[in-house]
């Protein structure tokens, strides 16, 4: 009987000793089953990112239509390039007043360049810089806020970033 207690005590001591070793052994890693490779992480899926060529072309086409219409004093066509949000806030008459009072340089049939386009696909909105050069050589920089509509890109608003510098 004493021998049997001795064996039980020895087995318990051995088990306790081994259990202390088990704590330092890392647990086995589970087997992972993947049906397809994991996609590469994209850190800009939710926020704005540089515009794709097709987006930038769409923005430029809308801006071009509006600026060309303003150069021809065709306010109806220029106003049609505004988004529903803009049109719900400003009548065509108010739009004409804003242009003639604060953006008259757009009535001079200027040249322009679109740059620095960023786009948020999740909310279908974009922002781009438009550098306008008048026939007299004055340079104006505007920031356009735009949204994608069923009819294409439309202008939510434009703000003057810098104005009146001359190339001469």
SEKEVO-818313 format. One record per residue: residue number from 1; residue in one letter; z, x, y of N, C-alpha, C in turn. Coordinates in nm, 2 decimals. Example, Ala and Ser with C-alpha at 12.3 -4.5 7.8 and 13.67 -1.06 7.14 Angstrom:
<rs>
{r 1, A, {0.78, 1.32, -0.57}, {0.78, 1.23, -0.45}, {0.78, 1.32, -0.33}}
{r 2, S, {0.71, 1.28, -0.22}, {0.71, 1.37, -0.11}, {0.79, 1.29, 0.00}}
</rs>
This chain:
<rs>
{r 1, X, {0.00, 0.08, -0.12}, {0.00, 0.00, 0.00}, {0.00, 0.09, 0.12}}
{r 2, X, {0.08, 0.19, 0.12}, {0.08, 0.29, 0.23}, {-0.05, 0.35, 0.25}}
{r 3, X, {-0.12, 0.38, 0.14}, {-0.25, 0.44, 0.15}, {-0.35, 0.35, 0.21}}
{r 4, X, {-0.34, 0.22, 0.18}, {-0.43, 0.12, 0.24}, {-0.41, 0.11, 0.39}}
{r 5, X, {-0.28, 0.10, 0.43}, {-0.25, 0.10, 0.58}, {-0.30, 0.22, 0.65}}
{r 6, X, {-0.29, 0.33, 0.58}, {-0.34, 0.46, 0.64}, {-0.49, 0.45, 0.66}}
{r 7, X, {-0.56, 0.40, 0.56}, {-0.71, 0.38, 0.58}, {-0.74, 0.29, 0.69}}
{r 8, X, {-0.67, 0.18, 0.70}, {-0.70, 0.08, 0.80}, {-0.67, 0.14, 0.94}}
{r 9, X, {-0.56, 0.22, 0.95}, {-0.53, 0.28, 1.08}, {-0.63, 0.38, 1.11}}
{r 10, X, {-0.68, 0.46, 1.01}, {-0.79, 0.56, 1.04}, {-0.92, 0.49, 1.08}}
{r 11, X, {-0.95, 0.38, 1.01}, {-1.08, 0.31, 1.05}, {-1.06, 0.26, 1.19}}
{r 12, X, {-0.94, 0.20, 1.23}, {-0.92, 0.15, 1.36}, {-0.93, 0.26, 1.47}}
{r 13, X, {-0.87, 0.37, 1.44}, {-0.88, 0.49, 1.53}, {-1.02, 0.54, 1.55}}
{r 14, X, {-1.09, 0.54, 1.44}, {-1.23, 0.58, 1.44}, {-1.32, 0.48, 1.52}}
{r 15, X, {-1.29, 0.35, 1.50}, {-1.36, 0.25, 1.57}, {-1.33, 0.26, 1.72}}
{r 16, X, {-1.21, 0.28, 1.76}, {-1.17, 0.29, 1.90}, {-1.24, 0.42, 1.96}}
{r 17, X, {-1.24, 0.52, 1.89}, {-1.30, 0.65, 1.94}, {-1.45, 0.63, 1.96}}
{r 18, X, {-1.51, 0.56, 1.86}, {-1.66, 0.54, 1.87}, {-1.69, 0.44, 1.99}}
{r 19, X, {-1.60, 0.34, 2.01}, {-1.63, 0.24, 2.11}, {-1.62, 0.31, 2.25}}
{r 20, X, {-1.54, 0.41, 2.27}, {-1.54, 0.49, 2.39}, {-1.67, 0.56, 2.41}}
{r 21, X, {-1.73, 0.61, 2.31}, {-1.86, 0.67, 2.31}, {-1.97, 0.57, 2.35}}
{r 22, X, {-1.96, 0.45, 2.30}, {-2.06, 0.35, 2.32}, {-2.08, 0.32, 2.46}}
{r 23, X, {-1.97, 0.33, 2.54}, {-1.98, 0.30, 2.68}, {-2.07, 0.39, 2.76}}
{r 24, X, {-2.08, 0.52, 2.71}, {-2.17, 0.61, 2.78}, {-2.31, 0.61, 2.73}}
{r 25, X, {-2.33, 0.54, 2.63}, {-2.47, 0.53, 2.57}, {-2.54, 0.41, 2.64}}
{r 26, X, {-2.66, 0.43, 2.70}, {-2.72, 0.32, 2.77}, {-2.76, 0.21, 2.68}}
{r 27, X, {-2.76, 0.09, 2.72}, {-2.80, -0.02, 2.63}, {-2.95, -0.01, 2.61}}
{r 28, X, {-2.99, -0.06, 2.50}, {-3.14, -0.05, 2.47}, {-3.22, -0.14, 2.57}}
{r 29, X, {-3.33, -0.09, 2.61}, {-3.41, -0.16, 2.70}, {-3.49, -0.27, 2.62}}
{r 30, X, {-3.49, -0.39, 2.68}, {-3.56, -0.50, 2.61}, {-3.71, -0.48, 2.61}}
{r 31, X, {-3.78, -0.53, 2.51}, {-3.92, -0.52, 2.51}, {-3.98, -0.62, 2.61}}
{r 32, X, {-4.07, -0.57, 2.69}, {-4.14, -0.66, 2.79}, {-4.28, -0.70, 2.73}}
{r 33, X, {-4.31, -0.82, 2.74}, {-4.44, -0.87, 2.70}, {-4.51, -0.92, 2.83}}
{r 34, X, {-4.63, -0.85, 2.86}, {-4.71, -0.89, 2.97}, {-4.84, -0.94, 2.93}}
{r 35, X, {-4.88, -1.05, 2.98}, {-5.01, -1.11, 2.94}, {-5.12, -1.05, 3.03}}
{r 36, X, {-5.08, -1.00, 3.15}, {-5.18, -0.94, 3.25}, {-5.11, -0.84, 3.33}}
{r 37, X, {-5.18, -0.74, 3.37}, {-5.12, -0.64, 3.46}, {-5.06, -0.70, 3.58}}
{r 38, X, {-4.95, -0.65, 3.63}, {-4.88, -0.70, 3.75}, {-4.97, -0.66, 3.87}}
{r 39, X, {-4.98, -0.75, 3.97}, {-5.06, -0.72, 4.08}, {-5.00, -0.61, 4.17}}
{r 40, X, {-5.08, -0.53, 4.23}, {-5.02, -0.43, 4.32}, {-4.95, -0.50, 4.44}}
{r 41, X, {-4.83, -0.45, 4.47}, {-4.76, -0.52, 4.58}, {-4.83, -0.51, 4.71}}
{r 42, X, {-4.84, -0.62, 4.78}, {-4.90, -0.63, 4.91}, {-4.79, -0.66, 5.01}}
{r 43, X, {-4.77, -0.57, 5.10}, {-4.66, -0.58, 5.19}, {-4.69, -0.67, 5.31}}
{r 44, X, {-4.82, -0.71, 5.32}, {-4.86, -0.79, 5.44}, {-4.91, -0.93, 5.40}}
{r 45, X, {-4.87, -0.99, 5.29}, {-4.92, -1.12, 5.25}, {-4.88, -1.23, 5.35}}
{r 46, X, {-4.76, -1.22, 5.40}, {-4.72, -1.33, 5.49}, {-4.74, -1.30, 5.64}}
{r 47, X, {-4.75, -1.18, 5.68}, {-4.76, -1.15, 5.82}, {-4.91, -1.12, 5.86}}
{r 48, X, {-4.93, -1.10, 5.99}, {-5.06, -1.07, 6.03}, {-5.11, -0.94, 5.98}}
{r 49, X, {-5.24, -0.93, 5.96}, {-5.30, -0.81, 5.91}, {-5.44, -0.79, 5.98}}
{r 50, X, {-5.50, -0.68, 5.97}, {-5.63, -0.65, 6.04}, {-5.73, -0.75, 5.99}}
{r 51, X, {-5.81, -0.80, 6.08}, {-5.91, -0.90, 6.04}, {-6.02, -0.85, 5.95}}
{r 52, X, {-6.06, -0.93, 5.86}, {-6.17, -0.90, 5.77}, {-6.29, -0.92, 5.86}}
{r 53, X, {-6.40, -0.86, 5.82}, {-6.53, -0.86, 5.90}, {-6.57, -1.01, 5.93}}
{r 54, X, {-6.56, -1.09, 5.83}, {-6.60, -1.23, 5.84}, {-6.52, -1.31, 5.95}}
{r 55, X, {-6.39, -1.28, 5.95}, {-6.30, -1.34, 6.05}, {-6.34, -1.29, 6.19}}
{r 56, X, {-6.35, -1.16, 6.20}, {-6.38, -1.11, 6.33}, {-6.52, -1.16, 6.38}}
{r 57, X, {-6.62, -1.17, 6.30}, {-6.75, -1.23, 6.33}, {-6.73, -1.38, 6.38}}
{r 58, X, {-6.65, -1.45, 6.31}, {-6.63, -1.59, 6.34}, {-6.56, -1.61, 6.48}}
{r 59, X, {-6.46, -1.52, 6.51}, {-6.40, -1.52, 6.64}, {-6.49, -1.49, 6.75}}
{r 60, X, {-6.57, -1.38, 6.72}, {-6.67, -1.33, 6.82}, {-6.77, -1.44, 6.85}}
{r 61, X, {-6.82, -1.51, 6.75}, {-6.92, -1.62, 6.77}, {-6.86, -1.73, 6.86}}
{r 62, X, {-6.74, -1.77, 6.84}, {-6.68, -1.87, 6.92}, {-6.66, -1.82, 7.06}}
{r 63, X, {-6.61, -1.70, 7.08}, {-6.58, -1.65, 7.21}, {-6.72, -1.63, 7.29}}
{r 64, X, {-6.82, -1.58, 7.22}, {-6.95, -1.56, 7.28}, {-7.01, -1.70, 7.32}}
{r 65, X, {-7.00, -1.80, 7.24}, {-7.04, -1.93, 7.28}, {-6.98, -1.98, 7.41}}
{r 66, X, {-6.84, -1.96, 7.42}, {-6.77, -2.00, 7.53}, {-6.81, -1.92, 7.66}}
{r 67, X, {-6.81, -1.79, 7.65}, {-6.84, -1.71, 7.76}, {-6.98, -1.73, 7.81}}
{r 68, X, {-7.08, -1.74, 7.72}, {-7.22, -1.77, 7.76}, {-7.23, -1.91, 7.83}}
{r 69, X, {-7.15, -2.01, 7.78}, {-7.16, -2.14, 7.84}, {-7.10, -2.13, 7.98}}
{r 70, X, {-6.99, -2.06, 7.99}, {-6.93, -2.04, 8.13}, {-7.02, -1.97, 8.22}}
{r 71, X, {-7.09, -1.87, 8.17}, {-7.19, -1.80, 8.26}, {-7.30, -1.89, 8.30}}
{r 72, X, {-7.33, -2.00, 8.23}, {-7.43, -2.10, 8.26}, {-7.37, -2.22, 8.33}}
{r 73, X, {-7.24, -2.22, 8.36}, {-7.17, -2.33, 8.42}, {-7.18, -2.45, 8.34}}
{r 74, X, {-7.18, -2.43, 8.20}, {-7.18, -2.54, 8.11}, {-7.04, -2.56, 8.06}}
{r 75, X, {-6.96, -2.63, 8.14}, {-6.82, -2.64, 8.10}, {-6.79, -2.73, 7.98}}
{r 76, X, {-6.88, -2.82, 7.95}, {-6.87, -2.91, 7.83}, {-6.87, -2.83, 7.71}}
{r 77, X, {-6.97, -2.74, 7.70}, {-6.99, -2.65, 7.58}, {-6.87, -2.55, 7.57}}
{r 78, X, {-6.83, -2.50, 7.68}, {-6.72, -2.40, 7.68}, {-6.59, -2.47, 7.64}}
{r 79, X, {-6.57, -2.60, 7.69}, {-6.45, -2.67, 7.65}, {-6.45, -2.71, 7.50}}
{r 80, X, {-6.57, -2.73, 7.44}, {-6.58, -2.76, 7.30}, {-6.54, -2.65, 7.21}}
{r 81, X, {-6.53, -2.53, 7.26}, {-6.48, -2.41, 7.19}, {-6.33, -2.40, 7.18}}
{r 82, X, {-6.27, -2.49, 7.26}, {-6.12, -2.49, 7.26}, {-6.07, -2.57, 7.14}}
{r 83, X, {-5.95, -2.53, 7.09}, {-5.89, -2.60, 6.97}, {-5.85, -2.74, 7.01}}
{r 84, X, {-5.83, -2.82, 6.91}, {-5.77, -2.95, 6.93}, {-5.63, -2.94, 7.00}}
{r 85, X, {-5.55, -2.84, 6.97}, {-5.42, -2.83, 7.04}, {-5.44, -2.80, 7.19}}
{r 86, X, {-5.54, -2.71, 7.22}, {-5.56, -2.69, 7.36}, {-5.61, -2.82, 7.43}}
{r 87, X, {-5.71, -2.88, 7.37}, {-5.77, -3.00, 7.43}, {-5.67, -3.12, 7.44}}
{r 88, X, {-5.57, -3.12, 7.36}, {-5.46, -3.22, 7.37}, {-5.37, -3.19, 7.49}}
{r 89, X, {-5.37, -3.07, 7.53}, {-5.28, -3.03, 7.65}, {-5.36, -3.02, 7.78}}
{r 90, X, {-5.49, -3.00, 7.78}, {-5.57, -2.99, 7.90}, {-5.70, -3.07, 7.89}}
{r 91, X, {-5.72, -3.15, 7.99}, {-5.85, -3.22, 8.00}, {-5.96, -3.12, 8.04}}
{r 92, X, {-6.08, -3.17, 8.02}, {-6.19, -3.08, 8.06}, {-6.19, -3.05, 8.21}}
{r 93, X, {-6.15, -3.14, 8.29}, {-6.14, -3.12, 8.44}, {-6.03, -3.01, 8.46}}
{r 94, X, {-5.92, -3.02, 8.39}, {-5.81, -2.92, 8.41}, {-5.86, -2.78, 8.36}}
{r 95, X, {-5.93, -2.78, 8.25}, {-5.99, -2.66, 8.20}, {-6.08, -2.59, 8.31}}
{r 96, X, {-6.17, -2.67, 8.37}, {-6.26, -2.62, 8.47}, {-6.18, -2.56, 8.59}}
{r 97, X, {-6.08, -2.63, 8.62}, {-5.99, -2.58, 8.73}, {-5.93, -2.45, 8.70}}
{r 98, X, {-5.88, -2.43, 8.58}, {-5.81, -2.31, 8.53}, {-5.92, -2.19, 8.54}}
{r 99, X, {-6.04, -2.22, 8.49}, {-6.14, -2.12, 8.49}, {-6.18, -2.08, 8.63}}
{r 100, X, {-6.21, -2.18, 8.72}, {-6.26, -2.14, 8.85}, {-6.15, -2.08, 8.94}}
{r 101, X, {-6.02, -2.11, 8.91}, {-5.91, -2.06, 8.99}, {-5.86, -1.92, 8.94}}
{r 102, X, {-5.85, -1.90, 8.81}, {-5.79, -1.78, 8.75}, {-5.88, -1.69, 8.67}}
{r 103, X, {-6.00, -1.74, 8.63}, {-6.09, -1.67, 8.54}, {-6.23, -1.67, 8.59}}
{r 104, X, {-6.25, -1.68, 8.72}, {-6.38, -1.69, 8.78}, {-6.48, -1.58, 8.73}}
{r 105, X, {-6.43, -1.47, 8.70}, {-6.51, -1.36, 8.65}, {-6.59, -1.39, 8.53}}
{r 106, X, {-6.54, -1.49, 8.45}, {-6.62, -1.54, 8.33}, {-6.74, -1.62, 8.37}}
{r 107, X, {-6.75, -1.67, 8.49}, {-6.86, -1.74, 8.54}, {-6.98, -1.65, 8.58}}
{r 108, X, {-6.95, -1.52, 8.58}, {-7.05, -1.43, 8.63}, {-7.15, -1.38, 8.52}}
{r 109, X, {-7.14, -1.44, 8.40}, {-7.22, -1.40, 8.29}, {-7.20, -1.25, 8.25}}
{r 110, X, {-7.07, -1.22, 8.22}, {-7.03, -1.08, 8.19}, {-7.07, -1.04, 8.05}}
{r 111, X, {-7.06, -0.91, 8.03}, {-7.07, -0.85, 7.89}, {-6.92, -0.85, 7.84}}
{r 112, X, {-6.91, -0.85, 7.71}, {-6.77, -0.84, 7.65}, {-6.77, -0.77, 7.52}}
{r 113, X, {-6.66, -0.72, 7.48}, {-6.64, -0.66, 7.35}, {-6.51, -0.71, 7.29}}
{r 114, X, {-6.52, -0.75, 7.16}, {-6.40, -0.80, 7.09}, {-6.34, -0.68, 7.01}}
{r 115, X, {-6.21, -0.67, 7.01}, {-6.14, -0.56, 6.94}, {-6.00, -0.60, 6.90}}
{r 116, X, {-5.94, -0.51, 6.82}, {-5.80, -0.52, 6.78}, {-5.76, -0.66, 6.73}}
{r 117, X, {-5.84, -0.71, 6.64}, {-5.82, -0.84, 6.58}, {-5.72, -0.84, 6.47}}
{r 118, X, {-5.62, -0.93, 6.47}, {-5.52, -0.95, 6.37}, {-5.53, -1.09, 6.32}}
{r 119, X, {-5.50, -1.11, 6.20}, {-5.52, -1.25, 6.14}, {-5.40, -1.28, 6.04}}
{r 120, X, {-5.35, -1.40, 6.05}, {-5.25, -1.45, 5.96}, {-5.32, -1.56, 5.87}}
{r 121, X, {-5.35, -1.52, 5.75}, {-5.42, -1.62, 5.66}, {-5.33, -1.74, 5.63}}
{r 122, X, {-5.21, -1.72, 5.61}, {-5.11, -1.82, 5.58}, {-5.11, -1.94, 5.68}}
{r 123, X, {-5.13, -1.91, 5.81}, {-5.13, -2.01, 5.91}, {-5.26, -2.02, 5.98}}
{r 124, X, {-5.36, -1.96, 5.93}, {-5.50, -1.96, 5.98}, {-5.51, -1.94, 6.13}}
{r 125, X, {-5.44, -1.84, 6.17}, {-5.45, -1.80, 6.32}, {-5.48, -1.66, 6.33}}
{r 126, X, {-5.54, -1.63, 6.45}, {-5.58, -1.49, 6.48}, {-5.56, -1.46, 6.63}}
{r 127, X, {-5.55, -1.33, 6.65}, {-5.54, -1.29, 6.79}, {-5.63, -1.17, 6.81}}
{r 128, X, {-5.70, -1.17, 6.92}, {-5.80, -1.06, 6.94}, {-5.80, -1.02, 7.09}}
{r 129, X, {-5.84, -0.90, 7.11}, {-5.85, -0.85, 7.25}, {-6.00, -0.86, 7.29}}
{r 130, X, {-6.02, -0.91, 7.41}, {-6.16, -0.92, 7.46}, {-6.17, -0.84, 7.59}}
{r 131, X, {-6.25, -0.74, 7.60}, {-6.27, -0.66, 7.72}, {-6.40, -0.71, 7.78}}
{r 132, X, {-6.38, -0.76, 7.90}, {-6.49, -0.82, 7.98}, {-6.54, -0.73, 8.09}}
{r 133, X, {-6.67, -0.71, 8.10}, {-6.72, -0.63, 8.21}, {-6.82, -0.72, 8.29}}
{r 134, X, {-6.79, -0.74, 8.42}, {-6.87, -0.82, 8.51}, {-7.00, -0.74, 8.55}}
{r 135, X, {-7.10, -0.81, 8.60}, {-7.22, -0.74, 8.65}, {-7.19, -0.63, 8.76}}
{r 136, X, {-7.08, -0.66, 8.83}, {-7.04, -0.56, 8.94}, {-6.96, -0.44, 8.88}}
{r 137, X, {-6.93, -0.45, 8.75}, {-6.86, -0.33, 8.69}, {-6.71, -0.35, 8.68}}
{r 138, X, {-6.65, -0.46, 8.72}, {-6.51, -0.49, 8.71}, {-6.48, -0.51, 8.56}}
{r 139, X, {-6.36, -0.46, 8.52}, {-6.32, -0.48, 8.38}, {-6.19, -0.56, 8.37}}
{r 140, X, {-6.20, -0.66, 8.28}, {-6.08, -0.75, 8.26}, {-6.05, -0.75, 8.11}}
{r 141, X, {-5.93, -0.74, 8.07}, {-5.89, -0.75, 7.93}, {-5.81, -0.88, 7.91}}
{r 142, X, {-5.85, -0.95, 7.81}, {-5.79, -1.08, 7.78}, {-5.74, -1.07, 7.64}}
{r 143, X, {-5.63, -1.15, 7.61}, {-5.59, -1.16, 7.47}, {-5.61, -1.31, 7.43}}
{r 144, X, {-5.69, -1.33, 7.33}, {-5.73, -1.46, 7.28}, {-5.64, -1.50, 7.16}}
{r 145, X, {-5.58, -1.62, 7.17}, {-5.51, -1.68, 7.05}, {-5.61, -1.78, 6.99}}
{r 146, X, {-5.63, -1.77, 6.86}, {-5.73, -1.86, 6.80}, {-5.68, -1.92, 6.67}}
{r 147, X, {-5.73, -2.04, 6.64}, {-5.70, -2.10, 6.51}, {-5.82, -2.15, 6.44}}
{r 148, X, {-5.81, -2.14, 6.31}, {-5.93, -2.18, 6.22}, {-5.92, -2.34, 6.20}}
{r 149, X, {-6.03, -2.40, 6.24}, {-6.04, -2.55, 6.22}, {-6.16, -2.58, 6.13}}
{r 150, X, {-6.17, -2.70, 6.09}, {-6.28, -2.74, 6.00}, {-6.42, -2.70, 6.06}}
{r 151, X, {-6.43, -2.71, 6.20}, {-6.56, -2.68, 6.26}, {-6.57, -2.53, 6.29}}
{r 152, X, {-6.48, -2.45, 6.24}, {-6.48, -2.30, 6.27}, {-6.36, -2.26, 6.35}}
{r 153, X, {-6.37, -2.13, 6.40}, {-6.27, -2.08, 6.49}, {-6.27, -2.15, 6.63}}
{r 154, X, {-6.15, -2.18, 6.68}, {-6.14, -2.24, 6.81}, {-6.03, -2.17, 6.89}}
{r 155, X, {-6.04, -2.18, 7.02}, {-5.96, -2.10, 7.11}, {-5.84, -2.19, 7.15}}
{r 156, X, {-5.72, -2.13, 7.11}, {-5.59, -2.20, 7.15}, {-5.55, -2.16, 7.30}}
{r 157, X, {-5.59, -2.04, 7.34}, {-5.56, -2.00, 7.47}, {-5.60, -1.86, 7.49}}
{r 158, X, {-5.61, -1.81, 7.62}, {-5.64, -1.68, 7.65}, {-5.56, -1.64, 7.77}}
{r 159, X, {-5.50, -1.52, 7.76}, {-5.42, -1.47, 7.87}, {-5.48, -1.34, 7.92}}
{r 160, X, {-5.47, -1.32, 8.05}, {-5.52, -1.20, 8.11}, {-5.42, -1.09, 8.09}}
{r 161, X, {-5.46, -0.98, 8.02}, {-5.37, -0.86, 8.00}, {-5.38, -0.76, 8.11}}
{r 162, X, {-5.50, -0.74, 8.16}, {-5.51, -0.65, 8.27}, {-5.64, -0.69, 8.34}}
{r 163, X, {-5.64, -0.66, 8.47}, {-5.76, -0.72, 8.55}, {-5.80, -0.62, 8.66}}
{r 164, X, {-5.93, -0.64, 8.69}, {-5.98, -0.58, 8.81}, {-6.01, -0.44, 8.82}}
{r 165, X, {-6.00, -0.36, 8.71}, {-6.03, -0.22, 8.72}, {-6.18, -0.21, 8.73}}
{r 166, X, {-6.23, -0.10, 8.80}, {-6.37, -0.08, 8.82}, {-6.42, 0.04, 8.74}}
{r 167, X, {-6.54, 0.03, 8.70}, {-6.61, 0.14, 8.63}, {-6.67, 0.24, 8.72}}
{r 168, X, {-6.67, 0.20, 8.85}, {-6.74, 0.29, 8.95}, {-6.64, 0.36, 9.04}}
</rs>
